[in-house]
Amino acid sequence: MPEPDMSIWTGRIDAADGPDALRWHQMVKPLVSDCPPGVALIGFCCDEGVRRNGGRVGAKDGPRAIRNALANLAWHQPDPVYDAGNISCVDGDLEAAQARLAEAVASLLLLGHRPLVFGGGHETAWGTFQGIVAAKPNATVGVISIDAHVDLRADEPGNSGTPFYQMAQWCKQQSQPFPYLCAGVAWPSNTTALLRRAAELGTAIIFDDDFTAREPDLWGQIMDRFCAQVEHLHLSIDLDVLSAAVMPAVSAPAARGISLALLEMILHRVLVTDRVAAVEIVELNPRYDIDHFGARVAARLAFQTARLWESGNTP
């Protein structure tokens, strides 16, 4: 595992209020070999997938920005949280970086930890997925992506728009099903060709405007049925699913998007299924952040994930 930079974990100390006034920077520990199971933070510092996809680079600095924003948040976590360091892509070799991420995610899972991955672009997802299937080779792994884009491009080499197509191709080669649900999809952001490919692959889609047109019980039932058909879940959160008014700090800001409150409802609905193996939060681009607000939003999602993702809820 990479060595974490623990100097980032600094912040306010409320000494007068005692042990009930702790913050994340006081509680996050470096991951070592004998740590009891907990949530393990790992960064994927990579711009290469976004660059190949013609997007705005800068997401390689997302993991540090999210940790910075997390550091001063109040501590309410039921289980320990560890920093497992970063995987970096500094030479343009995206495939090698994804392989290293896969190895790290698999190692964490085999040790009983719950990997929470900070991207990087959405190419992060291909590395995370490879790690999950390596650690759970005989299981059915379903993928839920909360994203404005289905990311099923057939481009070569791979990029931030191809990860779920790469997963589909891998599953086909292994004669395995590819259960894939993408929620928050924006009609204007996906071509007819991409939506046709999604249909051919049997992708379940919930469009962003479906969330306002349907009662929560209806879209919730779609998610519940999807989760029930798999043994483990890979949950991928692309921050560009949020409205640009809430999340401007991404490669492709959304004109409409979904609300943060709705995204938290979805997160809770998935995490309580007892099937989530790994979670990733991707596409934060600090170059376009305003007063670090985007980082604060990403940190809140990470906070909620760790708080809800209790050890009793893991597969």
FIFILUM-735631 format. One record per residue (C-alpha): residue number from 1; x, y, z. Coordinates in steps of 0.5 Angstrom, whole numbers, m for minus. Example, Ala and Ser with C-alpha at 12.3 -4.5 7.8 and 13.67 -1.06 7.14 Angstrom:
REM residues 2
[pt 1 [25 m9 16]];
[pt 2 [27 m2 14]];
END
This chain:
REM residues 315
[pt 1 [0 0 0]];
[pt 2 [2 7 m1]];
[pt 3 [5 11 5]];
[pt 4 [0 16 7]];
[pt 5 [1 24 8]];
[pt 6 [m1 25 15]];
[pt 7 [1 32 15]];
[pt 8 [m6 34 11]];
[pt 9 [m10 32 17]];
[pt 10 [m10 38 21]];
[pt 11 [m15 43 24]];
[pt 12 [m19 46 30]];
[pt 13 [m18 43 37]];
[pt 14 [m24 44 42]];
[pt 15 [m20 42 48]];
[pt 16 [m24 45 53]];
[pt 17 [m30 41 51]];
[pt 18 [m26 34 52]];
[pt 19 [m27 27 48]];
[pt 20 [m34 29 45]];
[pt 21 [m31 35 41]];
[pt 22 [m27 31 37]];
[pt 23 [m26 32 29]];
[pt 24 [m23 28 23]];
[pt 25 [m16 30 23]];
[pt 26 [m16 28 31]];
[pt 27 [m18 21 29]];
[pt 28 [m16 19 22]];
[pt 29 [m10 14 23]];
[pt 30 [m5 12 18]];
[pt 31 [m7 5 15]];
[pt 32 [m2 m1 18]];
[pt 33 [m2 m8 17]];
[pt 34 [m6 m10 24]];
[pt 35 [m11 m5 24]];
[pt 36 [m18 m7 26]];
[pt 37 [m23 m7 20]];
[pt 38 [m25 0 18]];
[pt 39 [m26 5 12]];
[pt 40 [m20 6 8]];
[pt 41 [m19 13 4]];
[pt 42 [m15 12 m2]];
[pt 43 [m14 17 m7]];
[pt 44 [m13 16 m15]];
[pt 45 [m9 23 m17]];
[pt 46 [m10 22 m24]];
[pt 47 [m12 27 m30]];
[pt 48 [m10 22 m36]];
[pt 49 [m17 20 m37]];
[pt 50 [m20 26 m37]];
[pt 51 [m15 29 m42]];
[pt 52 [m16 23 m46]];
[pt 53 [m23 25 m46]];
[pt 54 [m22 32 m48]];
[pt 55 [m24 35 m41]];
[pt 56 [m22 40 m36]];
[pt 57 [m16 37 m33]];
[pt 58 [m15 38 m25]];
[pt 59 [m18 32 m22]];
[pt 60 [m11 30 m20]];
[pt 61 [m11 35 m14]];
[pt 62 [m18 32 m12]];
[pt 63 [m16 27 m7]];
[pt 64 [m12 32 m3]];
[pt 65 [m18 38 m3]];
[pt 66 [m23 33 0]];
[pt 67 [m18 31 5]];
[pt 68 [m17 38 7]];
[pt 69 [m24 39 7]];
[pt 70 [m26 33 11]];
[pt 71 [m20 34 16]];
[pt 72 [m24 40 21]];
[pt 73 [m31 36 20]];
[pt 74 [m34 34 27]];
[pt 75 [m33 26 28]];
[pt 76 [m39 22 29]];
[pt 77 [m36 16 26]];
[pt 78 [m38 9 28]];
[pt 79 [m32 5 26]];
[pt 80 [m25 7 25]];
[pt 81 [m22 11 19]];
[pt 82 [m15 10 16]];
[pt 83 [m11 14 11]];
[pt 84 [m9 9 6]];
[pt 85 [m5 14 1]];
[pt 86 [m5 16 m6]];
[pt 87 [m4 12 m13]];
[pt 88 [m1 17 m18]];
[pt 89 [m1 17 m25]];
[pt 90 [5 22 m27]];
[pt 91 [7 19 m33]];
[pt 92 [1 18 m38]];
[pt 93 [1 11 m36]];
[pt 94 [m7 11 m34]];
[pt 95 [m7 3 m35]];
[pt 96 [m1 2 m30]];
[pt 97 [m4 7 m25]];
[pt 98 [m11 3 m25]];
[pt 99 [m8 m3 m24]];
[pt 100 [m4 m1 m18]];
[pt 101 [m11 2 m16]];
[pt 102 [m14 m5 m17]];
[pt 103 [m9 m8 m13]];
[pt 104 [m10 m3 m7]];
[pt 105 [m17 m4 m7]];
[pt 106 [m17 m12 m7]];
[pt 107 [m12 m12 m1]];
[pt 108 [m16 m7 3]];
[pt 109 [m22 m12 2]];
[pt 110 [m18 m18 3]];
[pt 111 [m16 m15 10]];
[pt 112 [m24 m13 12]];
[pt 113 [m23 m6 10]];
[pt 114 [m28 m2 6]];
[pt 115 [m25 2 1]];
[pt 116 [m27 10 0]];
[pt 117 [m24 12 m6]];
[pt 118 [m23 19 m8]];
[pt 119 [m21 21 m16]];
[pt 120 [m19 23 m20]];
[pt 121 [m23 23 m26]];
[pt 122 [m28 17 m27]];
[pt 123 [m23 13 m30]];
[pt 124 [m22 11 m23]];
[pt 125 [m28 7 m23]];
[pt 126 [m25 2 m28]];
[pt 127 [m19 1 m23]];
[pt 128 [m24 0 m17]];
[pt 129 [m28 m5 m21]];
[pt 130 [m22 m9 m22]];
[pt 131 [m20 m9 m15]];
[pt 132 [m27 m11 m13]];
[pt 133 [m27 m17 m18]];
[pt 134 [m20 m19 m16]];
[pt 135 [m22 m20 m8]];
[pt 136 [m29 m23 m10]];
[pt 137 [m28 m27 m16]];
[pt 138 [m34 m32 m15]];
[pt 139 [m39 m27 m14]];
[pt 140 [m44 m23 m18]];
[pt 141 [m42 m15 m17]];
[pt 142 [m47 m10 m19]];
[pt 143 [m45 m3 m21]];
[pt 144 [m49 3 m19]];
[pt 145 [m46 10 m22]];
[pt 146 [m49 16 m20]];
[pt 147 [m47 21 m26]];
[pt 148 [m50 25 m31]];
[pt 149 [m47 21 m36]];
[pt 150 [m47 13 m38]];
[pt 151 [m40 13 m39]];
[pt 152 [m40 7 m44]];
[pt 153 [m36 10 m50]];
[pt 154 [m32 5 m54]];
[pt 155 [m26 9 m55]];
[pt 156 [m19 6 m55]];
[pt 157 [m15 7 m51]];
[pt 158 [m19 8 m44]];
[pt 159 [m21 14 m41]];
[pt 160 [m26 18 m37]];
[pt 161 [m32 16 m41]];
[pt 162 [m30 9 m42]];
[pt 163 [m30 5 m35]];
[pt 164 [m37 2 m35]];
[pt 165 [m36 0 m42]];
[pt 166 [m29 m3 m40]];
[pt 167 [m33 m7 m35]];
[pt 168 [m38 m10 m39]];
[pt 169 [m33 m12 m44]];
[pt 170 [m29 m16 m38]];
[pt 171 [m36 m19 m36]];
[pt 172 [m37 m21 m43]];
[pt 173 [m30 m24 m43]];
[pt 174 [m31 m28 m37]];
[pt 175 [m38 m30 m39]];
[pt 176 [m41 m26 m33]];
[pt 177 [m47 m22 m33]];
[pt 178 [m46 m14 m32]];
[pt 179 [m51 m11 m28]];
[pt 180 [m51 m4 m29]];
[pt 181 [m55 2 m26]];
[pt 182 [m54 9 m28]];
[pt 183 [m58 14 m24]];
[pt 184 [m58 22 m25]];
[pt 185 [m57 21 m33]];
[pt 186 [m58 28 m37]];
[pt 187 [m61 27 m44]];
[pt 188 [m57 33 m47]];
[pt 189 [m51 30 m44]];
[pt 190 [m51 23 m48]];
[pt 191 [m52 22 m55]];
[pt 192 [m57 17 m58]];
[pt 193 [m51 12 m60]];
[pt 194 [m49 12 m52]];
[pt 195 [m56 11 m50]];
[pt 196 [m57 5 m55]];
[pt 197 [m51 2 m53]];
[pt 198 [m54 2 m46]];
[pt 199 [m60 m1 m48]];
[pt 200 [m56 m6 m51]];
[pt 201 [m52 m8 m45]];
[pt 202 [m59 m8 m41]];
[pt 203 [m57 m2 m37]];
[pt 204 [m62 1 m32]];
[pt 205 [m63 8 m33]];
[pt 206 [m66 13 m28]];
[pt 207 [m66 20 m32]];
[pt 208 [m65 26 m28]];
[pt 209 [m72 29 m29]];
[pt 210 [m75 22 m27]];
[pt 211 [m73 24 m20]];
[pt 212 [m78 30 m20]];
[pt 213 [m83 26 m24]];
[pt 214 [m83 20 m20]];
[pt 215 [m85 19 m13]];
[pt 216 [m79 17 m8]];
[pt 217 [m82 10 m7]];
[pt 218 [m82 9 m15]];
[pt 219 [m75 10 m16]];
[pt 220 [m73 7 m10]];
[pt 221 [m76 1 m12]];
[pt 222 [m72 1 m18]];
[pt 223 [m66 1 m14]];
[pt 224 [m68 m4 m9]];
[pt 225 [m70 m9 m14]];
[pt 226 [m63 m8 m17]];
[pt 227 [m59 m9 m11]];
[pt 228 [m63 m15 m9]];
[pt 229 [m60 m19 m15]];
[pt 230 [m53 m18 m14]];
[pt 231 [m48 m20 m8]];
[pt 232 [m44 m14 m8]];
[pt 233 [m44 m7 m10]];
[pt 234 [m39 m2 m13]];
[pt 235 [m42 5 m12]];
[pt 236 [m39 10 m16]];
[pt 237 [m41 18 m15]];
[pt 238 [m39 23 m20]];
[pt 239 [m40 30 m17]];
[pt 240 [m42 32 m24]];
[pt 241 [m49 29 m23]];
[pt 242 [m50 35 m18]];
[pt 243 [m53 42 m21]];
[pt 244 [m47 47 m23]];
[pt 245 [m50 51 m18]];
[pt 246 [m48 46 m12]];
[pt 247 [m42 43 m16]];
[pt 248 [m38 48 m21]];
[pt 249 [m31 44 m19]];
[pt 250 [m32 39 m25]];
[pt 251 [m30 38 m32]];
[pt 252 [m37 38 m34]];
[pt 253 [m41 42 m30]];
[pt 254 [m49 40 m30]];
[pt 255 [m54 45 m33]];
[pt 256 [m59 42 m29]];
[pt 257 [m57 36 m25]];
[pt 258 [m60 33 m18]];
[pt 259 [m60 36 m11]];
[pt 260 [m55 35 m6]];
[pt 261 [m61 33 m2]];
[pt 262 [m63 28 m7]];
[pt 263 [m56 25 m8]];
[pt 264 [m55 24 0]];
[pt 265 [m62 20 0]];
[pt 266 [m59 15 m6]];
[pt 267 [m53 14 m2]];
[pt 268 [m57 12 4]];
[pt 269 [m61 8 0]];
[pt 270 [m56 4 m3]];
[pt 271 [m51 4 3]];
[pt 272 [m56 0 8]];
[pt 273 [m57 m6 3]];
[pt 274 [m51 m9 6]];
[pt 275 [m48 m10 0]];
[pt 276 [m43 m5 m2]];
[pt 277 [m36 m7 m3]];
[pt 278 [m33 0 m5]];
[pt 279 [m35 7 m6]];
[pt 280 [m32 12 m10]];
[pt 281 [m33 20 m11]];
[pt 282 [m30 22 m17]];
[pt 283 [m29 28 m22]];
[pt 284 [m27 34 m16]];
[pt 285 [m23 39 m20]];
[pt 286 [m20 44 m15]];
[pt 287 [m18 49 m21]];
[pt 288 [m25 51 m22]];
[pt 289 [m27 51 m14]];
[pt 290 [m30 57 m11]];
[pt 291 [m28 58 m4]];
[pt 292 [m27 51 m4]];
[pt 293 [m35 50 m4]];
[pt 294 [m34 44 m8]];
[pt 295 [m29 40 m4]];
[pt 296 [m34 42 2]];
[pt 297 [m39 38 m2]];
[pt 298 [m35 32 m3]];
[pt 299 [m33 32 4]];
[pt 300 [m40 32 6]];
[pt 301 [m41 26 2]];
[pt 302 [m35 22 4]];
[pt 303 [m37 24 11]];
[pt 304 [m44 21 10]];
[pt 305 [m41 15 7]];
[pt 306 [m37 13 13]];
[pt 307 [m42 15 18]];
[pt 308 [m48 10 14]];
[pt 309 [m43 5 12]];
[pt 310 [m42 1 19]];
[pt 311 [m38 m5 19]];
[pt 312 [m45 m9 20]];
[pt 313 [m47 m7 13]];
[pt 314 [m42 m10 9]];
[pt 315 [m42 m16 5]];
END
